[in-house]
Amino acid sequence: MKKSVLIGALSFALLSSCVSKKKYVALESDLANTKSALSKTQVEKEELETKVSKIEARVAEYNEKINSLKEINDSQYSSVGDVAVMSNHTKAKMRSTLTRVDPSKLAEAKTLQDSMNLAVSYHLKRSIADENDDVNVDIDKTVVMINISDKLLFNSGSYRVSNKANTILGKLAEVINSEPSMEVMVEGHTDSRTIRTDMFQDNWDLSVKRATSIVRTLQNKYSVDPSKLIAAGRSSFVPLVENDSKENMALNRRTKIVIIPNLDKFFALLEAENL
């Protein structure tokens, strides 16, 4: 009897030991699986964080582009009829300028081109103080044409540039130098009176000589790139008015400067003047 009880007790102990070992092994397996799942989840979390970070960076980039586009829209270039291409910001500057223009002259402006001419003329003529009548500014599309009376640029009968020309030529040089791709043609014009001297065979010579004098002054005194300059003489064959009076002949004796500026830079440069 005692022997049977002892055998039973040993059998129960061995069975209990086996069950506990199985549970232990199972728990170890569960733990390993949990650790593996946790490690996998951590990797997935890091991958997701990386993806989220990239998405946030792209969103920030898009927001920056959107804001940039909004800024560009404020200065977006637009074509207005066949007159010019100019930005909204420039248009605003032009409107502001026109509030300071003589009301009687402003009343004569019927088109956008008239308004542009008045605005650019206002700034350019202010830069040469009391000699406004000696400068006429016109715009054809994006080409600015400036007619300057010879009495402002040259002494009578001479092709040498006078000191009175320094202000206007200095301002023009700033405009020309502000735009690397700009080309500038300087045209000399005379009245119909024939000239013949030891230096000048005719009006062709005089008109060319005066044009080259302006070109050399722009290059040597105001550091304008000579590759951007063109000198031309037109003699007396492109008059503004009939050569039938002293006053009209004085109008025809002129230097015409044709420039193709960026109108925004042109306005920005001219508006830097103290108003």
C-alpha positions as CSV (number, residue, x, y, z in Angstrom):
1,M,0.0,0.0,0.0
2,K,2.7,2.5,1.0
3,K,4.6,1.5,-2.1
4,S,1.7,2.3,-4.3
5,V,1.2,5.7,-2.7
6,L,4.9,6.5,-3.2
7,I,4.7,5.6,-6.8
8,G,1.6,7.7,-7.3
9,A,3.3,10.7,-5.6
10,L,6.3,10.5,-7.8
11,S,4.2,10.1,-10.9
12,F,2.2,13.3,-10.0
13,A,5.5,15.2,-9.3
14,L,6.9,14.2,-12.7
15,L,3.6,15.1,-14.5
16,S,3.5,18.5,-12.8
17,S,7.1,19.1,-13.7
18,C,6.3,18.3,-17.3
19,V,3.3,20.6,-17.5
20,S,5.2,23.5,-15.9
21,K,8.0,23.1,-18.4
22,K,5.6,23.1,-21.4
23,K,4.0,26.3,-20.0
24,Y,7.5,27.8,-19.7
25,V,8.4,27.0,-23.2
26,A,5.1,28.3,-24.4
27,L,5.6,31.6,-22.5
28,E,9.1,31.9,-23.9
29,S,7.8,31.4,-27.4
30,D,5.1,34.0,-26.7
31,L,7.7,36.4,-25.4
32,A,9.9,36.0,-28.4
33,N,6.9,36.5,-30.7
34,T,5.9,39.6,-28.8
35,K,9.4,41.0,-29.0
36,S,9.5,40.3,-32.7
37,A,6.1,42.0,-33.2
38,L,7.3,44.9,-31.1
39,S,10.5,45.2,-33.1
40,K,8.5,45.1,-36.3
41,T,6.1,47.7,-35.1
42,Q,8.9,49.9,-34.1
43,V,10.4,49.6,-37.6
44,E,7.0,50.4,-39.1
45,K,6.6,53.3,-36.8
46,E,10.0,54.8,-37.8
47,E,9.1,54.2,-41.5
48,L,5.8,55.9,-41.0
49,E,7.5,58.8,-39.2
50,T,9.9,59.2,-42.1
51,K,7.0,59.2,-44.6
52,V,5.1,61.7,-42.5
53,S,8.2,63.9,-42.3
54,K,8.6,63.8,-46.1
55,I,5.0,64.6,-46.6
56,E,5.2,67.5,-44.2
57,A,8.3,68.8,-46.1
58,R,6.4,68.6,-49.4
59,V,3.4,70.4,-47.9
60,A,5.7,73.1,-46.6
61,E,7.3,73.3,-50.1
62,Y,4.0,73.6,-51.8
63,N,2.8,76.2,-49.3
64,E,6.0,78.2,-50.1
65,K,5.3,77.9,-53.8
66,I,1.7,79.0,-53.3
67,N,2.9,82.0,-51.4
68,S,5.5,82.7,-54.0
69,L,2.9,82.5,-56.7
70,K,0.8,85.0,-54.8
71,E,3.7,87.4,-54.7
72,I,4.3,86.8,-58.4
73,N,0.7,87.5,-59.1
74,D,1.1,90.9,-57.4
75,S,3.7,91.8,-60.0
76,Q,2.4,89.6,-62.9
77,Y,3.1,90.9,-66.3
78,S,0.1,91.4,-68.5
79,S,-0.3,92.7,-72.0
80,V,-2.5,95.8,-72.3
81,G,-3.6,96.2,-75.9
82,D,-0.7,96.7,-78.2
83,V,1.0,99.3,-76.1
84,A,3.2,97.6,-73.6
85,V,3.8,94.7,-71.3
86,M,4.0,95.9,-67.7
87,S,3.3,94.5,-64.3
88,N,0.4,95.3,-61.9
89,H,3.0,96.8,-59.5
90,T,4.2,99.1,-62.3
91,K,0.7,100.1,-63.1
92,A,0.1,101.0,-59.5
93,K,3.3,103.1,-59.6
94,M,2.1,104.8,-62.8
95,R,-1.3,105.7,-61.3
96,S,0.5,107.1,-58.2
97,T,2.7,109.2,-60.5
98,L,-0.2,110.5,-62.5
99,T,-1.7,112.0,-59.4
100,R,1.3,114.4,-59.4
101,V,1.0,115.3,-63.1
102,D,-0.3,118.7,-64.2
103,P,-4.1,118.2,-64.3
104,S,-4.4,119.9,-67.7
105,K,-1.9,117.5,-69.3
106,L,-3.6,114.6,-67.5
107,A,-6.9,115.6,-69.0
108,E,-5.4,115.2,-72.5
109,A,-4.4,111.5,-71.8
110,K,-7.0,109.5,-73.7
111,T,-5.2,106.1,-73.8
112,L,-2.9,103.9,-71.7
113,Q,0.0,104.9,-74.0
114,D,-0.7,108.6,-73.2
115,S,-0.7,107.8,-69.5
116,M,2.5,105.9,-69.7
117,N,4.1,108.7,-71.7
118,L,3.0,111.3,-69.0
119,A,4.3,109.1,-66.1
120,V,7.7,108.4,-67.6
121,S,8.1,111.9,-68.9
122,Y,7.2,113.3,-65.5
123,H,10.0,111.4,-63.8
124,L,12.6,111.8,-66.5
125,K,12.0,115.5,-66.9
126,R,12.1,116.1,-63.1
127,S,15.7,114.8,-63.2
128,I,16.8,117.7,-65.4
129,A,15.0,120.4,-63.4
130,D,14.2,123.6,-65.3
131,E,15.0,122.2,-68.8
132,N,11.9,120.1,-69.3
133,D,11.0,121.6,-72.6
134,D,14.2,120.4,-74.1
135,V,13.3,116.7,-73.6
136,N,10.4,114.8,-75.2
137,V,9.7,111.2,-74.1
138,D,7.5,108.8,-76.1
139,I,6.7,105.1,-75.8
140,D,5.9,102.7,-78.6
141,K,5.1,99.4,-77.0
142,T,8.2,98.7,-74.9
143,V,10.5,101.0,-76.7
144,V,11.2,104.3,-75.0
145,M,12.2,107.1,-77.4
146,I,13.7,110.2,-76.0
147,N,14.3,113.3,-78.1
148,I,16.7,115.7,-76.5
149,S,17.3,119.2,-78.0
150,D,20.8,119.8,-79.2
151,K,21.0,123.0,-77.1
152,L,20.9,120.8,-74.0
153,L,23.6,118.5,-75.3
154,F,26.0,120.6,-77.4
155,N,27.3,124.1,-77.7
156,S,26.2,125.9,-80.9
157,G,27.8,124.6,-84.0
158,S,29.8,122.0,-82.0
159,Y,29.7,118.2,-81.7
160,R,31.4,118.3,-78.2
161,V,29.1,117.4,-75.4
162,S,28.4,120.3,-73.1
163,N,28.4,120.2,-69.3
164,K,24.6,120.8,-69.4
165,A,24.2,117.3,-70.7
166,N,25.6,115.6,-67.6
167,T,22.4,115.3,-65.7
168,I,20.3,113.7,-68.4
169,L,23.1,111.5,-69.7
170,G,23.9,110.3,-66.2
171,K,20.3,109.4,-65.7
172,L,20.1,107.6,-69.0
173,A,23.3,105.7,-68.2
174,E,21.7,104.4,-65.0
175,V,18.7,103.2,-66.9
176,I,20.8,101.5,-69.6
177,N,23.1,99.9,-67.0
178,S,20.1,98.5,-65.1
179,E,19.2,96.1,-67.9
180,P,22.0,93.8,-69.3
181,S,20.1,92.8,-72.4
182,M,19.2,96.3,-73.4
183,E,20.4,97.9,-76.7
184,V,20.5,101.7,-77.2
185,M,20.5,103.5,-80.4
186,V,21.7,107.1,-80.4
187,E,20.5,109.1,-83.5
188,G,21.8,112.5,-84.5
189,H,19.4,114.8,-86.4
190,T,19.9,118.2,-87.9
191,D,17.7,120.9,-89.4
192,S,17.6,121.5,-93.2
193,R,20.4,124.2,-93.3
194,T,23.3,122.9,-95.3
195,I,26.6,122.8,-93.4
196,R,30.1,122.5,-95.0
197,T,33.3,123.1,-93.1
198,D,36.8,121.6,-92.9
199,M,35.4,119.1,-90.3
200,F,31.9,118.4,-91.7
201,Q,31.3,117.7,-95.4
202,D,27.5,118.0,-94.8
203,N,24.7,117.3,-92.4
204,W,25.4,113.6,-92.5
205,D,28.8,114.2,-91.0
206,L,27.4,116.5,-88.3
207,S,24.6,114.2,-87.3
208,V,26.9,111.2,-87.1
209,K,29.6,113.1,-85.2
210,R,27.1,114.2,-82.6
211,A,25.8,110.7,-82.2
212,T,29.2,109.2,-81.7
213,S,30.1,112.0,-79.1
214,I,27.1,110.9,-77.0
215,V,28.0,107.3,-77.4
216,R,31.6,107.9,-76.3
217,T,30.4,110.0,-73.3
218,L,28.1,107.2,-72.2
219,Q,30.9,104.6,-72.5
220,N,33.8,106.6,-71.1
221,K,32.2,108.8,-68.5
222,Y,29.3,106.6,-67.4
223,S,30.7,103.1,-67.9
224,V,28.0,101.9,-70.3
225,D,28.9,98.7,-72.0
226,P,29.9,99.7,-75.6
227,S,28.5,96.5,-77.0
228,K,25.0,97.8,-76.1
229,L,25.4,101.1,-78.0
230,I,24.6,102.0,-81.6
231,A,25.5,105.4,-83.1
232,A,23.6,106.6,-86.1
233,G,23.2,109.8,-88.1
234,R,20.0,110.8,-89.8
235,S,21.0,114.1,-91.2
236,S,18.0,116.4,-91.9
237,F,15.8,113.8,-93.5
238,V,13.6,112.8,-90.5
239,P,12.4,116.1,-89.2
240,L,9.8,116.4,-86.4
241,V,8.3,119.5,-88.0
242,E,8.7,121.5,-91.1
243,N,11.9,123.6,-91.3
244,D,10.0,126.8,-91.9
245,S,11.0,128.8,-88.9
246,K,13.8,129.2,-86.4
247,E,11.7,127.6,-83.7
248,N,10.9,124.6,-85.8
249,M,14.5,124.2,-87.0
250,A,15.5,124.2,-83.3
251,L,13.1,121.4,-82.7
252,N,14.6,119.3,-85.5
253,R,18.1,119.8,-84.2
254,R,18.0,117.0,-81.7
255,T,19.5,113.7,-80.5
256,K,17.1,110.8,-80.4
257,I,17.9,108.0,-77.9
258,V,16.0,104.8,-78.4
259,I,16.1,102.4,-75.5
260,I,14.3,99.1,-74.8
261,P,14.1,99.0,-71.0
262,N,12.4,96.7,-68.5
263,L,9.6,99.1,-67.6
264,D,9.5,97.9,-64.0
265,K,13.2,98.6,-63.5
266,F,12.7,101.9,-65.4
267,F,10.0,103.0,-63.0
268,A,11.8,101.7,-59.9
269,L,15.0,103.6,-60.9
270,L,13.2,106.9,-61.6
271,E,11.0,106.7,-58.5
272,A,14.2,106.5,-56.4
273,E,14.3,110.2,-56.9
274,N,13.1,112.3,-54.0
275,L,9.6,113.3,-54.8
